[in-house]
Amino acid sequence: MKKNLIHQPIFRLVVPPIYGVMMYMLILLLNNELGQLGYSVFTVEMVLCMVLAYLISEPLGFVTRIFQKRAGDDLRNTISISGLLIINLIIGSAIIFLAVYSYFFYYEGFIYEAIVIKMVVVYGISGLLFTMFFLSTHFLSVKNESELKKEDLKRQNLEHQLEIFNNEINPDLLFQSLETLISLVHFNQDKAEDFVDRLAVVYRYILENRRKELVTVRDEIGAAKNMMYLFQQRYPDQVRFELKNELKNAEKLMVPNALPTMLDCIVNNSIVSVHQPLTITIDGDGDEGYLVIQYTDSQKLSQNKYIKKRCKNVHNAFAFFSDRPVIEIKAYGNGYVKLPLLDVNDRI
């Protein structure tokens, strides 16, 4: 934890003189002698008040530091707070009494009991205020440090989830693609070879970008085209794919493999048939600051937990870089997924 404000050297040097002047004016006010400031600004009494401010601030600061070290987390208890207030009140009052008594006895030659009592009371109360100021800054510092720790833990969790997402290899896509490949080999070897090449490009893209934080929209759309080719071979004439404004935000940034992952989740979570084809449209400028995926809403009755998890991972990955969330909505028979477009400044 950082050093408390009242323990900072600058605070200890600069504040007591100002505090002493304020105490001097308060004492004049209590004695109805505030008009004396018009005749003399810098007096022996003012110097005395400034010296007393130093005399009370340093011992109280020392006691507070010792109490803080001994009490630790128990400083938040009512008993500990009351104990610190009482100890500082007694010590502060004792120091002021001895200092003021000595001044009048040795310098003035006689004792002004009323003034001594007033100064002891004023500085005793100021000692309580000093302690309360310390406690307020201490508790504020503890709260801020706790919030920073929470934010740091949240950040570390997001980093971990981002790493998991970037390193994730989709086994379902591989098995589904192998099944499609087996059927293609028997009927069209040229298409089978092209399919293998596209499948290799898809997984190469995943592996090459697994250590990158962000990639361009151009790269993501290229990966999405290869992904959609695989699905169109798997569902001939049942999956339709359209791309709009491909070059509009081509140099904007996205989380690697986010777009292909969302397409994979959409296809595998939808009922696809000849009678109910799936139409997917990617718009590079569909909404301000977003890349929009529009698709026919034909969701399966049974939800795959693995697909839902992968979709959630995309949300978490974008949350690491931007306050703008991934948006998923459904309306008028269509589903929409909006992926935030990021800038270079969003890099960590």
Contacts in CASP RR format, 6 or more apart in sequence:
PFRMAT RR
TARGET T0000
AUTHOR 0000-0000-0000
METHOD contacts of the structure
MODEL  1
MKKNLIHQPIFRLVVPPIYGVMMYMLILLLNNELGQLGYSVFTVEMVLCM
VLAYLISEPLGFVTRIFQKRAGDDLRNTISISGLLIINLIIGSAIIFLAV
YSYFFYYEGFIYEAIVIKMVVVYGISGLLFTMFFLSTHFLSVKNESELKK
EDLKRQNLEHQLEIFNNEINPDLLFQSLETLISLVHFNQDKAEDFVDRLA
VVYRYILENRRKELVTVRDEIGAAKNMMYLFQQRYPDQVRFELKNELKNA
EKLMVPNALPTMLDCIVNNSIVSVHQPLTITIDGDGDEGYLVIQYTDSQK
LSQNKYIKKRCKNVHNAFAFFSDRPVIEIKAYGNGYVKLPLLDVNDRI
1 141 0 8 1.000
1 142 0 8 1.000
1 145 0 8 1.000
2 141 0 8 1.000
4 68 0 8 1.000
4 134 0 8 1.000
4 137 0 8 1.000
4 138 0 8 1.000
4 141 0 8 1.000
5 11 0 8 1.000
5 137 0 8 1.000
6 12 0 8 1.000
6 61 0 8 1.000
6 64 0 8 1.000
6 130 0 8 1.000
6 133 0 8 1.000
6 134 0 8 1.000
6 137 0 8 1.000
7 61 0 8 1.000
7 65 0 8 1.000
12 57 0 8 1.000
12 58 0 8 1.000
15 57 0 8 1.000
16 50 0 8 1.000
16 53 0 8 1.000
16 54 0 8 1.000
16 57 0 8 1.000
17 50 0 8 1.000
17 53 0 8 1.000
17 54 0 8 1.000
19 53 0 8 1.000
19 57 0 8 1.000
19 126 0 8 1.000
20 46 0 8 1.000
20 49 0 8 1.000
20 50 0 8 1.000
20 52 0 8 1.000
20 53 0 8 1.000
21 46 0 8 1.000
21 49 0 8 1.000
21 50 0 8 1.000
23 49 0 8 1.000
23 52 0 8 1.000
23 53 0 8 1.000
23 122 0 8 1.000
23 123 0 8 1.000
23 126 0 8 1.000
24 45 0 8 1.000
24 46 0 8 1.000
24 49 0 8 1.000
24 50 0 8 1.000
25 34 0 8 1.000
25 37 0 8 1.000
26 122 0 8 1.000
27 45 0 8 1.000
27 49 0 8 1.000
27 115 0 8 1.000
27 118 0 8 1.000
27 119 0 8 1.000
27 122 0 8 1.000
28 34 0 8 1.000
28 35 0 8 1.000
28 36 0 8 1.000
28 37 0 8 1.000
30 118 0 8 1.000
30 122 0 8 1.000
31 115 0 8 1.000
31 118 0 8 1.000
36 43 0 8 1.000
48 100 0 8 1.000
48 103 0 8 1.000
51 99 0 8 1.000
52 96 0 8 1.000
52 99 0 8 1.000
52 100 0 8 1.000
52 119 0 8 1.000
52 123 0 8 1.000
55 95 0 8 1.000
55 96 0 8 1.000
55 99 0 8 1.000
56 92 0 8 1.000
56 95 0 8 1.000
56 96 0 8 1.000
56 123 0 8 1.000
56 124 0 8 1.000
56 126 0 8 1.000
56 127 0 8 1.000
56 130 0 8 1.000
57 130 0 8 1.000
59 91 0 8 1.000
59 92 0 8 1.000
59 95 0 8 1.000
60 88 0 8 1.000
60 91 0 8 1.000
60 92 0 8 1.000
60 127 0 8 1.000
60 130 0 8 1.000
60 131 0 8 1.000
61 130 0 8 1.000
61 134 0 8 1.000
63 87 0 8 1.000
63 88 0 8 1.000
63 91 0 8 1.000
64 84 0 8 1.000
64 88 0 8 1.000
64 131 0 8 1.000
64 134 0 8 1.000
67 75 0 8 1.000
67 80 0 8 1.000
67 84 0 8 1.000
67 87 0 8 1.000
68 75 0 8 1.000
68 138 0 8 1.000
71 77 0 8 1.000
71 80 0 8 1.000
71 84 0 8 1.000
74 80 0 8 1.000
75 81 0 8 1.000
75 84 0 8 1.000
75 135 0 8 1.000
75 138 0 8 1.000
76 139 0 8 1.000
76 142 0 8 1.000
81 135 0 8 1.000
84 131 0 8 1.000
84 135 0 8 1.000
85 128 0 8 1.000
85 131 0 8 1.000
85 132 0 8 1.000
88 127 0 8 1.000
88 128 0 8 1.000
88 130 0 8 1.000
88 131 0 8 1.000
89 124 0 8 1.000
89 127 0 8 1.000
89 128 0 8 1.000
92 123 0 8 1.000
92 124 0 8 1.000
92 127 0 8 1.000
93 120 0 8 1.000
93 123 0 8 1.000
93 124 0 8 1.000
96 119 0 8 1.000
96 120 0 8 1.000
96 123 0 8 1.000
96 124 0 8 1.000
97 116 0 8 1.000
97 120 0 8 1.000
100 115 0 8 1.000
100 116 0 8 1.000
100 119 0 8 1.000
100 120 0 8 1.000
101 111 0 8 1.000
101 116 0 8 1.000
104 110 0 8 1.000
104 111 0 8 1.000
104 112 0 8 1.000
104 115 0 8 1.000
104 116 0 8 1.000
105 111 0 8 1.000
155 320 0 8 1.000
158 316 0 8 1.000
158 319 0 8 1.000
158 320 0 8 1.000
159 320 0 8 1.000
161 313 0 8 1.000
161 316 0 8 1.000
161 317 0 8 1.000
161 320 0 8 1.000
162 255 0 8 1.000
162 316 0 8 1.000
162 317 0 8 1.000
162 320 0 8 1.000
164 313 0 8 1.000
165 255 0 8 1.000
165 257 0 8 1.000
165 313 0 8 1.000
165 314 0 8 1.000
165 316 0 8 1.000
165 317 0 8 1.000
166 209 0 8 1.000
166 210 0 8 1.000
166 211 0 8 1.000
166 212 0 8 1.000
166 256 0 8 1.000
166 257 0 8 1.000
166 317 0 8 1.000
167 210 0 8 1.000
168 310 0 8 1.000
168 313 0 8 1.000
169 203 0 8 1.000
169 206 0 8 1.000
170 206 0 8 1.000
170 261 0 8 1.000
170 264 0 8 1.000
170 310 0 8 1.000
172 268 0 8 1.000
172 306 0 8 1.000
173 202 0 8 1.000
173 230 0 8 1.000
173 264 0 8 1.000
174 203 0 8 1.000
176 234 0 8 1.000
177 195 0 8 1.000
177 199 0 8 1.000
177 230 0 8 1.000
177 234 0 8 1.000
179 234 0 8 1.000
180 195 0 8 1.000
180 230 0 8 1.000
180 233 0 8 1.000
180 234 0 8 1.000
181 192 0 8 1.000
181 195 0 8 1.000
181 196 0 8 1.000
181 199 0 8 1.000
184 191 0 8 1.000
184 192 0 8 1.000
184 195 0 8 1.000
184 233 0 8 1.000
185 192 0 8 1.000
191 233 0 8 1.000
195 229 0 8 1.000
195 230 0 8 1.000
195 233 0 8 1.000
198 226 0 8 1.000
198 229 0 8 1.000
198 230 0 8 1.000
199 230 0 8 1.000
201 223 0 8 1.000
201 226 0 8 1.000
202 223 0 8 1.000
202 226 0 8 1.000
202 227 0 8 1.000
202 230 0 8 1.000
202 260 0 8 1.000
205 219 0 8 1.000
205 223 0 8 1.000
205 226 0 8 1.000
205 257 0 8 1.000
205 260 0 8 1.000
206 256 0 8 1.000
206 257 0 8 1.000
209 215 0 8 1.000
209 219 0 8 1.000
209 256 0 8 1.000
209 257 0 8 1.000
210 256 0 8 1.000
212 256 0 8 1.000
213 256 0 8 1.000
213 321 0 8 1.000
213 347 0 8 1.000
213 348 0 8 1.000
214 253 0 8 1.000
214 254 0 8 1.000
214 255 0 8 1.000
214 256 0 8 1.000
214 321 0 8 1.000
214 342 0 8 1.000
214 346 0 8 1.000
214 347 0 8 1.000
215 253 0 8 1.000
215 254 0 8 1.000
215 255 0 8 1.000
215 256 0 8 1.000
216 250 0 8 1.000
216 251 0 8 1.000
216 252 0 8 1.000
216 253 0 8 1.000
216 254 0 8 1.000
217 249 0 8 1.000
217 250 0 8 1.000
217 251 0 8 1.000
217 252 0 8 1.000
217 253 0 8 1.000
217 254 0 8 1.000
217 284 0 8 1.000
217 291 0 8 1.000
217 341 0 8 1.000
218 247 0 8 1.000
218 250 0 8 1.000
218 251 0 8 1.000
219 256 0 8 1.000
220 254 0 8 1.000
220 256 0 8 1.000
220 257 0 8 1.000
220 258 0 8 1.000
220 259 0 8 1.000
220 260 0 8 1.000
221 243 0 8 1.000
221 246 0 8 1.000
221 250 0 8 1.000
221 259 0 8 1.000
221 282 0 8 1.000
221 284 0 8 1.000
223 257 0 8 1.000
223 259 0 8 1.000
223 260 0 8 1.000
224 259 0 8 1.000
224 260 0 8 1.000
224 263 0 8 1.000
224 282 0 8 1.000
225 243 0 8 1.000
226 260 0 8 1.000
227 260 0 8 1.000
227 263 0 8 1.000
227 264 0 8 1.000
228 239 0 8 1.000
228 241 0 8 1.000
228 263 0 8 1.000
228 280 0 8 1.000
231 239 0 8 1.000
231 241 0 8 1.000
231 263 0 8 1.000
231 267 0 8 1.000
232 239 0 8 1.000
232 241 0 8 1.000
235 267 0 8 1.000
235 272 0 8 1.000
235 278 0 8 1.000
237 274 0 8 1.000
237 277 0 8 1.000
238 272 0 8 1.000
238 273 0 8 1.000
238 274 0 8 1.000
238 277 0 8 1.000
238 278 0 8 1.000
239 267 0 8 1.000
239 272 0 8 1.000
239 277 0 8 1.000
239 278 0 8 1.000
239 280 0 8 1.000
240 277 0 8 1.000
240 278 0 8 1.000
240 279 0 8 1.000
240 280 0 8 1.000
241 280 0 8 1.000
241 281 0 8 1.000
241 282 0 8 1.000
242 279 0 8 1.000
242 280 0 8 1.000
242 281 0 8 1.000
242 282 0 8 1.000
243 281 0 8 1.000
243 282 0 8 1.000
244 281 0 8 1.000
244 282 0 8 1.000
244 283 0 8 1.000
244 284 0 8 1.000
244 285 0 8 1.000
244 286 0 8 1.000
245 283 0 8 1.000
245 284 0 8 1.000
245 285 0 8 1.000
245 286 0 8 1.000
246 284 0 8 1.000
248 284 0 8 1.000
248 285 0 8 1.000
249 284 0 8 1.000
249 285 0 8 1.000
249 289 0 8 1.000
249 291 0 8 1.000
249 341 0 8 1.000
252 289 0 8 1.000
252 341 0 8 1.000
252 342 0 8 1.000
252 343 0 8 1.000
253 341 0 8 1.000
253 342 0 8 1.000
253 343 0 8 1.000
253 344 0 8 1.000
253 346 0 8 1.000
253 347 0 8 1.000
254 291 0 8 1.000
254 339 0 8 1.000
254 340 0 8 1.000
254 341 0 8 1.000
254 342 0 8 1.000
255 314 0 8 1.000
255 317 0 8 1.000
255 318 0 8 1.000
255 321 0 8 1.000
255 342 0 8 1.000
258 314 0 8 1.000
258 317 0 8 1.000
258 318 0 8 1.000
258 339 0 8 1.000
259 282 0 8 1.000
259 291 0 8 1.000
259 293 0 8 1.000
259 339 0 8 1.000
261 310 0 8 1.000
261 311 0 8 1.000
261 313 0 8 1.000
261 314 0 8 1.000
262 293 0 8 1.000
262 311 0 8 1.000
262 314 0 8 1.000
262 337 0 8 1.000
262 339 0 8 1.000
263 280 0 8 1.000
263 293 0 8 1.000
264 307 0 8 1.000
264 310 0 8 1.000
265 307 0 8 1.000
265 310 0 8 1.000
265 311 0 8 1.000
265 314 0 8 1.000
266 278 0 8 1.000
266 280 0 8 1.000
266 293 0 8 1.000
266 295 0 8 1.000
266 337 0 8 1.000
267 278 0 8 1.000
267 280 0 8 1.000
268 304 0 8 1.000
268 307 0 8 1.000
269 299 0 8 1.000
269 300 0 8 1.000
269 303 0 8 1.000
269 304 0 8 1.000
269 307 0 8 1.000
270 278 0 8 1.000
270 295 0 8 1.000
270 296 0 8 1.000
270 297 0 8 1.000
270 298 0 8 1.000
270 299 0 8 1.000
270 300 0 8 1.000
271 298 0 8 1.000
271 299 0 8 1.000
271 300 0 8 1.000
272 278 0 8 1.000
272 298 0 8 1.000
276 296 0 8 1.000
276 298 0 8 1.000
277 296 0 8 1.000
278 295 0 8 1.000
278 296 0 8 1.000
278 298 0 8 1.000
279 295 0 8 1.000
279 296 0 8 1.000
280 293 0 8 1.000
280 294 0 8 1.000
280 295 0 8 1.000
280 296 0 8 1.000
281 293 0 8 1.000
281 294 0 8 1.000
281 295 0 8 1.000
282 291 0 8 1.000
282 292 0 8 1.000
282 293 0 8 1.000
282 294 0 8 1.000
283 291 0 8 1.000
283 292 0 8 1.000
283 293 0 8 1.000
283 294 0 8 1.000
284 291 0 8 1.000
284 292 0 8 1.000
286 292 0 8 1.000
287 338 0 8 1.000
289 324 0 8 1.000
289 340 0 8 1.000
289 341 0 8 1.000
290 324 0 8 1.000
290 327 0 8 1.000
290 338 0 8 1.000
290 339 0 8 1.000
290 340 0 8 1.000
290 341 0 8 1.000
291 338 0 8 1.000
291 339 0 8 1.000
291 341 0 8 1.000
292 336 0 8 1.000
292 337 0 8 1.000
292 338 0 8 1.000
292 339 0 8 1.000
293 336 0 8 1.000
293 337 0 8 1.000
293 338 0 8 1.000
293 339 0 8 1.000
294 334 0 8 1.000
294 335 0 8 1.000
294 336 0 8 1.000
295 334 0 8 1.000
295 335 0 8 1.000
295 336 0 8 1.000
295 337 0 8 1.000
296 333 0 8 1.000
296 334 0 8 1.000
296 335 0 8 1.000
297 330 0 8 1.000
297 333 0 8 1.000
297 334 0 8 1.000
297 335 0 8 1.000
314 326 0 8 1.000
314 339 0 8 1.000
315 325 0 8 1.000
315 326 0 8 1.000
318 324 0 8 1.000
318 325 0 8 1.000
318 326 0 8 1.000
318 339 0 8 1.000
318 340 0 8 1.000
319 325 0 8 1.000
320 348 0 8 1.000
321 342 0 8 1.000
321 346 0 8 1.000
321 347 0 8 1.000
321 348 0 8 1.000
322 340 0 8 1.000
322 342 0 8 1.000
322 346 0 8 1.000
324 340 0 8 1.000
325 340 0 8 1.000
326 337 0 8 1.000
326 338 0 8 1.000
326 339 0 8 1.000
326 340 0 8 1.000
327 336 0 8 1.000
327 337 0 8 1.000
327 338 0 8 1.000
328 335 0 8 1.000
328 336 0 8 1.000
328 337 0 8 1.000
328 338 0 8 1.000
329 335 0 8 1.000
329 336 0 8 1.000
329 338 0 8 1.000
330 336 0 8 1.000
END
